[in-house]
Amino acid sequence: MTSDVGNHLESYVLDEFDHAARLLAGQSVGHGGIHGARKSIRRARAALRLARKVLGDAAGDALDVSGEIGANLASLRDAHVAVTTLSALAAQSAARDERELLRRVGRVFATRRSALYAESRARGTIAYYRGQLRDLRAALERLPWRKVTAHALREALDHDIRRAGRIGARADASADGDLRHRWRRRLRRLRYELKAAAQALGRRPEVHSTWSWPARRGNGRRCVSLAVRPEVLRGLTDRLGREHDLRMVYAALRALEALDRSDRNGARRIVRRAIAAACKPLDRGEG
């Protein structure tokens, strides 16, 4: 007998991939389309991960292909985020010389963004990714979704909740950007998994888990306690996302040859200061 849970999860995954393909349609795909397509791909991949153990190697192949598409679109997304992040920093700065510097640097990044989008359109890159999504959809329709059960989803969720808690215990008070970004991705995936499970089950899955870990900062000790709820996960991923965007801009400033050296160094000092302010451990009992 066909599993309703499997049917619902399949529909969710296929709808998200279809939505991503629609957003990538046409020759004038903009920043919003790229960003929306990547979000849909991430949501589809999170749902697919819940059923990977049941669906087998073909699901793993689909995760690999969709992950490559999302990663390849990241350079376009990052080019846009660099512009918006510099603009936000300029708006927040109280010093006129800093505002002028950040706006000047932002214009150079905006030129780079336009060039990347023009190159992508000229090469037909986005159309190629859209074709890959169509092929991926056809392959997914052949998977044994009927074997996916509520128990399988529950097991996958519990596993990922434990993994997210373990990495949080290490990343919370760390200044390691790579580790904190891995934590953010793990939290975001879990949030999307909870949403996909709710769609498949027809109800919000019951999650009573709480992450708790001691964290040392300076000479004091804190005990962090976080309830695993979508709204808590969203708040954490948003905070860590802002921090990651700043780190990405900081790295891009070094690599962009079109920048004047003094502008590059000045902007990096400002961004480094913003990273230090953003990279802070959670408060006791936050969430």
Buried (B, 14 or more C-beta within 10 A) or exposed (E): EEBBBBBBBBEBBBBBBBBBBBBBEEEEBEBEBBBBBBBBBBBBBBBBBBBBBBBEEBBBEBBEBBEEBBEBBBEBBBBBBBBBBBBBBBEEBEEEEBBEBBBBBBEBBBEBBEEBBEEBBEEEBBBEBBEBBEEBBEEBEEBBBBBBBBEBBBBBBEEBBEEBBBBBBBBBBBEEBEBBBBBBBBBBBBBBBBBBBBBBBEEEBEBEBEBEBEBEEEEEEBEBBBBBBBEBBEBBBEBBBBBBBBBBBBBBBEEBEEBEEEBBEBBBEBBBEBBEEBBEBBEEEEB
